[in-house]
């Protein structure tokens, strides 16, 4: 089973994801954490140096990789 949560920043996606994962016994993945692992840096520092469009390209690639699983 795969559940994908989409929403605005600060809308509670991570909180809901953790609770769903706990109740359903499912792993929880955070695209932000996966992007930061890929970058080897925080999102904030990457955006400061490269801009939002560059971040969004990497974010899209990470999400596409998850969709292929």
FIVEX-325501 format. One record per residue: z, x, y of N, C-alpha, C, CB in turn; residue in one letter. Coordinates in steps of 0.1 Angstrom, whole numbers, plus 5000, padded with zeros to 4 digits. Glycine has a CB too. Layout:
BEGIN
PT   n.c3   n.c1   n.c2   ca.c3   ca.c1   ca.c2   c.c3   c.c1   c.c2   cb.c3   cb.c1   cb.c2   residuo
PT      Z      X      Y       Z       X       Y      Z      X      Y       Z       X       Y         a
...
end
This chain:
BEGIN
PT   n.c3   n.c1   n.c2   ca.c3   ca.c1   ca.c2   c.c3   c.c1   c.c2   cb.c3   cb.c1   cb.c2   residuo
PT   5000   5009   4988    5000    5000    5000   5000   5009   5012    5012    4990    5000         x
PT   4992   5005   5022    4991    5012    5035   4993   5002   5046    4978    5020    5036         x
PT   5002   5006   5055    5004    4997    5067   5002   5006   5079    5019    4991    5067         x
PT   4994   5002   5088    4991    5009    5100   4996   5001   5112    4975    5012    5102         x
PT   5004   5008   5120    5009    5002    5133   5002   5008   5145    5025    5004    5134         x
PT   4997   4999   5153    4990    5003    5165   4997   4996   5177    4975    4999    5164         x
PT   4999   5003   5188    5004    4997    5200   5006   5007   5211    5018    4991    5196         x
PT   5010   5002   5222    5012    5010    5234   5024   5020   5232    5014    5002    5246         x
PT   5024   5031   5240    5035    5040    5240   5048   5033   5243    5032    5052    5250         x
PT   5058   5036   5236    5071    5030    5239   5073   5016   5234    5073    5030    5253         x
PT   5064   5011   5226    5064    4997    5221   5073   4995   5209    5050    4991    5219         x
PT   5078   5006   5203    5086    5004    5191   5080   5007   5178    5092    4991    5191         x
PT   5068   5012   5178    5060    5015    5165   5068   5024   5156    5047    5021    5168         x
PT   5074   5034   5161    5081    5044    5152   5094   5037   5146    5085    5056    5160         x
PT   5101   5029   5154    5112    5022    5149   5109   5013   5138    5120    5015    5161         x
PT   5098   5005   5141    5094    4995    5131   5089   5003   5118    5082    4986    5136         x
PT   5082   5014   5120    5077    5021    5109   5088   5027   5100    5068    5033    5113         x
PT   5098   5032   5106    5110    5037    5098   5116   5026   5091    5120    5044    5108         x
PT   5118   5015   5097    5125    5004    5090   5116   4998   5079    5128    4992    5100         x
PT   5103   4997   5081    5094    4992    5070   5094   5002   5059    5080    4991    5075         x
PT   5094   5015   5062    5094    5025    5052   5107   5025   5044    5093    5039    5058         x
PT   5118   5023   5050    5131    5022    5043   5131   5010   5034    5142    5021    5053         x
PT   5127   4998   5040    5128    4986    5032   5118   4985   5020    5125    4974    5041         x
PT   5106   4991   5022    5096    4990    5012   5095   5003   5003    5082    4988    5019         x
PT   5103   5013   5007    5102    5025    4999   5089   5033   5001    5104    5022    4985         x
PT   5083   5032   5013    5071    5039    5015   5073   5051   5025    5061    5029    5022         x
PT   5064   5061   5023    5065    5072    5032   5060   5068   5046    5056    5084    5027         x
PT   5065   5074   5057    5061    5071    5070   5055   5084   5076    5074    5067    5079         x
PT   5043   5082   5081    5036    5093    5088   5034   5090   5103    5022    5096    5081         x
PT   5037   5100   5111    5035    5099    5125   5022   5107   5130    5047    5103    5133         x
PT   5013   5100   5136    5001    5107    5140   5005   5118   5151    4990    5098    5145         x
PT   5014   5115   5159    5018    5124    5169   5024   5137   5162    5029    5119    5178         x
PT   5032   5136   5152    5037    5147    5145   5026   5155   5138    5048    5143    5135         x
PT   5017   5148   5132    5006    5154    5125   4997   5162   5135    4997    5144    5117         x
PT   4994   5156   5147    4986    5162    5157   4993   5175   5162    4984    5153    5169         x
PT   5006   5174   5164    5014    5186    5169   5014   5197   5158    5028    5182    5172         x
PT   5014   5193   5145    5014    5203    5135   5000   5210   5135    5016    5197    5121         x
PT   4990   5202   5137    4976    5208    5137   4974   5217   5149    4966    5196    5138         x
PT   4980   5213   5161    4978    5221    5173   4987   5233   5173    4982    5212    5185         x
PT   4999   5232   5166    5008    5243    5167   5015   5243   5180    5002    5256    5164         x
PT   5015   5231   5187    5021    5230    5200   5024   5215   5203    5011    5235    5212         x
PT   5032   5213   5213    5035    5199    5216   5023   5192   5222    5047    5198    5226         x
PT   5022   5179   5221    5011    5171    5228   5011   5174   5243    5013    5156    5225         x
PT   5023   5173   5249    5024    5175    5263   5018   5189   5268    5039    5174    5268         x
PT   5022   5199   5260    5016    5212    5265   5001   5213   5262    5024    5224    5257         x
PT   4996   5207   5252    4982    5207    5249   4975   5199   5260    4979    5201    5235         x
PT   4980   5188   5263    4973    5179    5273   4974   5186   5287    4980    5166    5275         x
PT   4985   5193   5290    4986    5200    5303   4975   5211   5304    5000    5207    5304         x
PT   4972   5218   5292    4962    5229    5293   4948   5225   5290    4966    5239    5283         x
PT   4946   5213   5283    4933    5210    5279   4928   5196   5283    4932    5211    5264         x
PT   4938   5187   5287    4934    5174    5292   4935   5164   5281    4921    5174    5298         x
PT   4935   5151   5285    4936    5140    5275   4924   5138   5267    4938    5127    5283         x
PT   4912   5140   5272    4900    5139    5263   4900   5148   5251    4887    5141    5271         x
PT   4905   5161   5253    4906    5170    5242   4916   5166   5232    4909    5184    5247         x
PT   4927   5161   5237    4938    5156    5228   4933   5144   5220    4950    5151    5236         x
PT   4926   5135   5226    4921    5123    5219   4911   5127   5208    4914    5113    5229         x
PT   4903   5137   5210    4894    5141    5200   4901   5146   5187    4884    5153    5205         x
PT   4912   5154   5190    4920    5159    5178   4927   5147   5172    4930    5169    5183         x
PT   4932   5138   5180    4939    5126    5175   4930   5118   5166    4945    5118    5186         x
PT   4917   5116   5170    4907    5109    5163   4905   5116   5149    4894    5108    5170         x
PT   4904   5129   5149    4901    5136    5137   4913   5135   5127    4899    5151    5140         x
PT   4925   5135   5132    4937    5134    5124   4937   5120   5118    4950    5136    5132         x
PT   4935   5109   5126    4934    5096    5121   4923   5094   5111    4933    5086    5132         x
PT   4912   5099   5113    4901    5098    5103   4904   5105   5090    4888    5105    5109         x
PT   4911   5116   5091    4916    5122    5078   4926   5114   5071    4923    5136    5082         x
PT   4935   5107   5078    4944    5098    5071   4937   5086   5065    4954    5093    5081         x
PT   4926   5081   5072    4919    5070    5066   4912   5073   5054    4909    5065    5077         x
PT   4908   5086   5052    4901    5090    5040   4910   5091   5028    4894    5103    5042         x
PT   4923   5091   5030    4933    5093    5019   4932   5081   5009    4947    5095    5024         x
end
